[in-house]
Amino acid sequence: MGEKQAERLKESIMKIDRSKFLCGIIILVFCVLAVSVNCAFGLTDTELQSVRDGFDLRRDSMLASQFAKPYPPSRASKLNVWGLQDYALAALYLNKELDKANNAVIKAVDIMISDPALLQGNGHWKGNLFFRIYRFFAHDSKYYPGRLTPEAEAKVCEFFWKWAKSRSKISRADIKAYQTWSYWGSENHDAQRFSTAWSAASILKDVAPYKTYKYDDGSTPQQQYEAWTAYVTQYLRQRAMKGLCIELGTATYTKYTLQGWYNYYDFAEDKELKKVAGMVLDLWWADWAESQINSVWGGGKSRVYKDDSTKGSGSTTAMSWYYLNIGAPGSKHPGVMCMATSTHRLPLVVMDIALDVSGRGVYEKSSRRPGLRKLPVPENAPADTNICDPDFGGNFRYTYVTPEFIIGTCMVEKRPYKDWTGISSQNRWQGAIFANHRDSRVFPAVQGMPLTYGKTYNAHWSVQNKGTLITQKLAQKHNGAMRVFFSSKHLKIKESDGCVFASSEKAFTAVRGAWGDYKWDDKNWIRLSDPFAAVIMEVALTSDYDNDMEKFMKAVLKNKPKVSDGILTYTGLGDSGTFTFDTKGNKAPTINGKAVDYAPDYTFKSPFINEDWASGIVKIKKGKREITLDFTNTKKTDEQSVLKKAEKAKE
């Protein structure tokens, strides 16, 4: 671990509320001070364990704040259901104001069930927190039994029955239909919807009189529970085998998708589901850990909206504070509450990957990700359902990681908009982030239009190797100009001969159009004169150029791109190689004469995470630490029997 990273970790630990947790903080600080700045093997078990043990202190400091000032706040004229849930969870967890907390639960349910439109549109947004409150504090809880009153328990059951009776359809838990790769609305909406369906059945199957009731589709709570348990288990396996989430790295929606994963881990009665949920959380965070600096997720992402694209904040920046004491401290967002109160903790190897930024060194990370639609759309597919191709996602994510910067993109074929699921192609992000500040970054982006509220779809295609990235705007109806963002507050900017240069503390960046000119829209954004001109971006460590910006600039300026018959040829800096890029057609880009492979024979490949394509065997390793996550299906017979029961229930 480098001196810089050790100092950052020490500073982050000091952010915890000293007045309430002074003893714990002193222990943590002494452990951090013991870190050797020349250690080549990461942090010791003792050092990592001290950070992991600090989770409880960080959680409790947040809960104390949530208890004192719930978020989101209610207004005098309108109570906020999320705020009531957050207050109730905090108060019940801290064992304070139990009468008031139970009344908050009852009020929250009454608001939801008294408004059919609210229940229809927002019930699945509230289900995960209602379930967590019930499972933590009901009379039969294995955690904190008896803190919920019988009246509050009955209200939660009433919420789940009124939501699930007509909305939870056992046919949607059919694993055979689309291998769990269909989704309702969007990925995070769908994940919340079926986790709420599972939650409802999990509770109601054991509670009179609901356990004798039948849903509108004729199924019972027990049948629903068995079907959804089998579905969720396979859903999580499939995500581990085929690239995790479609909504990749989104700053907004990640926390909502993961809520259910934490509930499965903490409360699943089925041992296999609990095991798979824990493993997929380990994998998800390992995937994040090796491509982040200071909690900021680098590399290609989707559904990163304009306001989020320029900042190093979001779901993982908030959640990582609880696990690792880095990022944004103390988030009380309702989407974070399941994670913040979970019993799940990261394996030491994942923590080491995340925290030992210097010791990780310089490396490439690549993976296959889901994104393409299943075409043609099956004739019997529900009208409100989207189906992702589980076998060829078409999204090859490539990231180049150093201790001082991360640059990455999602390499995709030049395809029409209709080929992609909207949640994959919407507001894709690519570019570089830098270690000197969470908001320090340079990235190319196609401008969104007012008609689509600034959103873009299938906006660009790209090729990258090492620190060289080439990208071009795609012709879509509502996509605007090609621009490049420079966080001028955190970077030093220079211009020369049609190139814009930027320097952070230990990284240099150069951006140019393959042809044409540019102009500044403001102090941060340049706009290319030809919106379809390819953008060439180079990022390098300052040490590669003797910390001399002029030397870097000369290397870039003498390296001229060439365009002939629409084919851009360019040789990148260092050992990035020679690229060809078809700016007029749709031929796959090449690197050193080899076409980009959008479907390699692996799911994950890096020095730290490796999995053969769809094998379900994931190895996570750093130094002497290593774990193997085995997602292979050991319950095929059980799942088939559940499906047969589900088929009978539909008859």
C-alpha positions, -999 to 999 in steps of 0.1 A, spaced: 0 0 0 15 34 -10 20 63 14 -7 83 -4 -33 56 -1 -24 49 35 -28 86 43 -62 87 25 -74 56 44 -62 71 77 -80 104 70 -113 85 60 -113 66 93 -110 99 112 -143 110 97 -164 88 120 -182 107 149 -155 109 175 -179 120 203 -198 88 201 -172 63 190 -139 75 202 -126 42 215 -133 24 183 -118 51 163 -85 50 182 -82 13 176 -88 18 139 -64 47 135 -36 29 153 -41 -1 129 -39 22 99 -8 39 112 8 5 113 6 1 76 40 0 59 42 24 30 65 1 11 44 -31 15 41 -49 -18 16 -74 -6 -13 -52 5 -27 -49 39 -23 -74 67 -53 -95 80 -52 -74 112 -54 -41 93 -82 -53 70 -101 -68 99 -100 -35 118 -116 -18 88 -142 -45 85 -149 -44 123 -155 -6 119 -186 -14 98 -207 -16 130 -195 18 142 -202 34 109 -236 18 107 -245 29 142 -234 65 136 -257 66 105 -286 51 124 -282 76 152 -284 104 126 -313 87 109 -331 84 143 -326 121 151 -333 134 116 -350 109 93 -342 110 56 -361 119 35 -379 143 58 -417 146 59 -434 179 53 -462 192 76 -487 186 48 -474 152 37 -457 123 54 -429 106 35 -432 69 34 -395 63 29 -388 87 58 -412 68 81 -396 35 71 -360 48 77 -370 63 110 -387 31 121 -358 9 110 -333 31 129 -353 34 160 -362 -3 162 -326 -13 155 -313 11 182 -342 -1 205 -354 34 211 -388 50 210 -404 17 201 -440 30 204 -433 58 180 -414 35 156 -443 11 155 -467 39 148 -444 50 120 -446 16 104 -484 16 107 -486 51 92 -464 41 63 -485 11 55 -517 31 57 -504 57 33 -495 30 8 -527 9 10 -551 38 11 -541 50 -24 -544 23 -51 -524 43 -76 -496 48 -51 -496 11 -43 -495 2 -79 -467 25 -89 -446 25 -57 -453 -6 -38 -423 -24 -51 -401 6 -41 -412 2 -5 -413 -36 -2 -377 -43 6 -376 -20 36 -410 -33 50 -396 -68 47 -364 -59 65 -383 -43 93 -405 -73 97 -378 -99 95 -355 -80 119 -382 -72 146 -412 -95 143 -421 -118 172 -404 -148 155 -372 -129 143 -339 -146 147 -323 -111 152 -343 -88 174 -376 -105 182 -406 -86 197 -397 -51 189 -426 -49 164 -460 -48 180 -486 -73 168 -505 -44 153 -475 -33 133 -468 -69 122 -504 -72 110 -501 -40 90 -470 -51 72 -487 -84 63 -517 -64 51 -494 -43 28 -478 -74 13 -511 -91 7 -528 -61 -9 -497 -55 -31 -490 -92 -41 -526 -106 -45 -530 -92 -80 -494 -83 -89 -473 -113 -80 -479 -138 -108 -463 -172 -105 -459 -174 -142 -432 -146 -140 -411 -170 -119 -407 -194 -148 -370 -201 -151 -373 -220 -184 -389 -192 -204 -359 -167 -206 -333 -181 -181 -342 -151 -158 -331 -126 -185 -364 -109 -189 -373 -78 -170 -403 -57 -163 -398 -19 -169 -361 -17 -161 -336 -39 -143 -339 -22 -110 -377 -19 -111 -379 -56 -120 -354 -66 -92 -374 -47 -67 -407 -61 -80 -397 -98 -77 -379 -93 -45 -411 -78 -31 -430 -108 -45 -406 -132 -28 -408 -111 4 -446 -112 4 -447 -150 0 -419 -156 25 -439 -139 52 -475 -147 42 -469 -185 39 -466 -187 77 -492 -161 88 -529 -168 93 -552 -162 76 -530 -153 46 -514 -187 43 -548 -202 33 -555 -174 7 -551 -177 -30 -536 -151 -53 -555 -139 -83 -537 -164 -104 -548 -193 -82 -515 -199 -65 -509 -200 -27 -483 -182 -7 -464 -214 -2 -464 -221 -40 -453 -185 -47 -425 -188 -21 -411 -220 -36 -413 -207 -72 -397 -173 -64 -370 -189 -42 -360 -211 -72 -362 -182 -96 -342 -158 -75 -315 -185 -69 -311 -191 -106 -313 -153 -113 -283 -147 -91 -264 -176 -106 -270 -163 -141 -258 -129 -132 -225 -143 -118 -221 -165 -149 -229 -139 -176 -216 -106 -165 -237 -93 -136 -261 -64 -143 -273 -48 -175 -275 -15 -157 -238 -14 -155 -222 9 -130 -251 33 -129 -247 60 -102 -284 61 -96 -300 26 -98 -274 2 -84 -285 6 -48 -321 -3 -57 -311 -35 -75 -289 -46 -46 -315 -41 -19 -331 -75 -26 -297 -92 -28 -290 -82 8 -324 -93 20 -319 -127 4 -286 -130 22 -299 -119 56 -333 -135 57 -335 -164 32 -347 -196 49 -333 -216 19 -296 -223 26 -287 -224 -11 -303 -190 -18 -285 -175 12 -252 -189 0 -256 -178 -36 -267 -143 -25 -236 -140 -4 -213 -151 -32 -228 -129 -58 -225 -99 -35 -188 -108 -30 -184 -110 -68 -203 -78 -74 -181 -59 -50 -149 -75 -62 -158 -64 -98 -162 -29 -85 -131 -30 -62 -106 -36 -90 -118 -8 -112 -122 21 -86 -100 47 -70 -111 64 -38 -145 47 -42 -151 62 -76 -160 35 -102 -140 39 -134 -145 24 -168 -175 19 -191 -210 23 -175 -246 28 -185 -275 50 -174 -251 77 -161 -271 109 -165 -257 143 -171 -255 155 -135 -239 122 -124 -214 120 -153 -193 149 -141 -191 138 -105 -175 110 -85 -206 103 -64 -234 77 -65 -245 44 -51 -212 27 -46 -195 59 -33 -221 59 -5 -222 21 1 -184 16 1 -181 38 32 -198 12 53 -176 -16 41 -143 1 36 -144 36 52 -138 52 19 -162 73 -2 -191 95 10 -197 90 47 -231 85 64 -256 81 36 -291 78 49 -307 72 16 -335 46 18 -319 27 -11 -288 22 11 -305 11 43 -307 -26 35 -270 -27 27 -260 -6 57 -279 -28 82 -269 -61 65 -248 -88 82 -229 -93 49 -192 -84 51 -166 -84 24 -139 -111 22 -105 -98 31 -92 -104 -4 -119 -81 -19 -111 -55 7 -74 -57 -1 -81 -52 -38 -102 -22 -30 -79 -5 -5 -44 -14 -19 -46 9 -49 -9 13 -52 -1 -23 -46 -25 -34 -74 -1 -19 -99 -9 -14 -136 -32 -39 -153 -60 -46 -178 -94 -57 -168 -119 -71 -194 -153 -88 -192 -184 -97 -211 -215 -79 -201 -252 -83 -210 -270 -57 -231 -284 -69 -264 -321 -77 -268 -332 -112 -275 -342 -110 -312 -366 -118 -327 -388 -111 -297 -406 -144 -287 -442 -144 -298 -455 -152 -263 -435 -126 -245 -456 -103 -222 -461 -68 -236 -446 -52 -205 -415 -73 -206 -381 -68 -222 -358 -98 -229 -321 -97 -229 -300 -121 -249 -283 -143 -222 -258 -159 -246 -244 -129 -265 -246 -96 -246 -225 -78 -272 -209 -56 -246 -172 -61 -241 -160 -40 -212 -123 -30 -212 -106 -11 -184 -70 0 -180 -62 6 -143 -32 24 -127 -28 38 -92 -32 73 -106 -59 69 -133 -85 45 -147 -96 47 -183 -122 24 -198 -151 19 -222 -177 -6 -233 -167 -18 -268 -198 -26 -288 -205 -34 -324 -220 -6 -346 -256 -17 -344 -290 0 -347 -307 12 -316 -334 -15 -317 -308 -42 -311 -301 -30 -276 -321 -31 -244 -327 6 -235 -311 1 -201 -279 -10 -217 -276 17 -243 -289 46 -223 -263 73 -214 -233 51 -217 -202 66 -200 -166 61 -210 -134 80 -202 -108 86 -175 -109 93 -138 -80 105 -118 -67 99 -82 -62 135 -73 -99 142 -66 -132 122 -68 -145 146 -94 -113 147 -115 -120 133 -150 -119 136 -187 -145 119 -209 -161 122 -243 -199 122 -244 -227 128 -270 -249 156 -259 -285 147 -250 -314 167 -265 -341 185 -246 -368 163 -262 -353 133 -244 -346 152 -211 -308 150 -218 -309 112 -223 -290 95 -251 -294 60 -265 -268 40 -284 -248 72 -287 -213 60 -295 -190 31 -304 -154 28 -294 -121 8 -293 -95 9 -266 -62 -7 -256 -41 4 -226 -43 42 -223 -55 49 -259 -93 53 -265 -109 61 -299 -147 68 -300 -172 81 -325 -208 94 -323 -234 71 -338 -263 86 -359 -294 84 -337 -325 106 -339 -322 124 -306 -284 124 -300 -267 158 -302 -231 170 -306 -200 151 -297 -183 169 -268 -155 162 -243 -156 171 -206 -125 183 -186 -129 189 -149 -110 221 -151 -112 227 -114 -90 197 -108 -68 196 -139 -43 220 -155 -53 226 -192 -32 234 -222 -39 236 -259 -17 231 -289 -22 223 -326 -58 211 -323 -52 191 -291 -64 197 -256 -40 186 -229 -47 181 -192 -26 171 -162 -35 159 -128 -9 152 -101 5 121 -118 -13 116 -151 -13 133 -184 -42 134 -209 -45 144 -245 -77 148 -266 -81 155 -303 -106 151 -331 -94 128 -359 -103 157 -382 -119 191 -378 -117 216 -351 -133 223 -317 -146 251 -296 -152 256 -258 -188 257 -248 -177 267 -213 -148 261 -190 -153 224 -189 -168 213 -223 -153 213 -258 -175 207 -288 -162 191 -320 -169 211 -352 -179 178 -369 -201 158 -346 -191 126 -363 -154 132 -361 -137 103 -341 -123 114 -308 -88 102 -299 -79 102 -262 -45 93 -247 -39 90 -209 -5 81 -194 14 83 -161 35 113 -158 64 91 -148 64 76 -183 74 110 -196 98 121 -168 71 142 -153 75 166 -182 42 178 -198 61 192 -228 76 158 -235 42 142 -234 28 169 -257 55 164 -282 49 126 -283 12 132 -289 16 159 -315 41 139 -337 17 110 -337 -7 120 -364 -39 101 -372 -46 91 -408 -79 87 -425 -84 71 -459 -117 60 -474 -133 63 -440 -107 41 -422 -89 58 -394 -54 45 -387 -37 55 -355 -8 43 -334 -12 49 -297 14 60 -273 36 35 -255 26 -1 -263 -11 6 -270 -6 -6 -305 -19 4 -340 -56 8 -344 -80 9 -374 -114 23 -370 -142 23 -396 -157 58 -393 -182 53 -422 -190 16 -421 -195 -10 -394 -164 -32 -396 -151 -42 -362 -121 -20 -351 -87 -37 -351 -58 -35 -326 -25 -46 -342 -44 -62 -370 -67 -82 -348 -104 -74 -348 -121 -68 -314 -137 -99 -300 -170 -90 -285 -175 -126 -272 -143 -139 -257 -142 -172 -239 -143 -157 -205 -168 -137 -183 -141 -120 -163 -104 -117 -169 -79 -97 -148 -50 -103 -124 -76 -105 -96 -109 -119 -110 -112 -148 -135 -141 -168 -148 -144 -189 -180 -175 -179 -199 -207 -190 -181 -187 -216 -161 -200 -204 -127 -165 -209 -112 -150 -175 -102 -116 -172 -87 -107 -140 -68 -71 -136 -58 -46 -111 -46 -12 -121 -33 -16 -150 -10 -53 -145 -5 -77 -164 -27 -113 -175 -27 -133 -196 -52 -170 -188 -57 -189 -218 -71 -222 -209 -87 -227 -242 -105 -263 -254 -101 -264 -281 -74 -302 -281 -70 -315 -289 -105 -338 -316 -93 -354 -294 -67 -359 -265 -91 -375 -288 -117 -400 -300 -90 -408 -264 -81 -415 -256 -118 -439 -286 -120 -457 -273 -90 -459 -238 -106 -473 -253 -138 -500 -271 -118 -508 -238 -99 -515 -221 -132 -540 -247 -144 
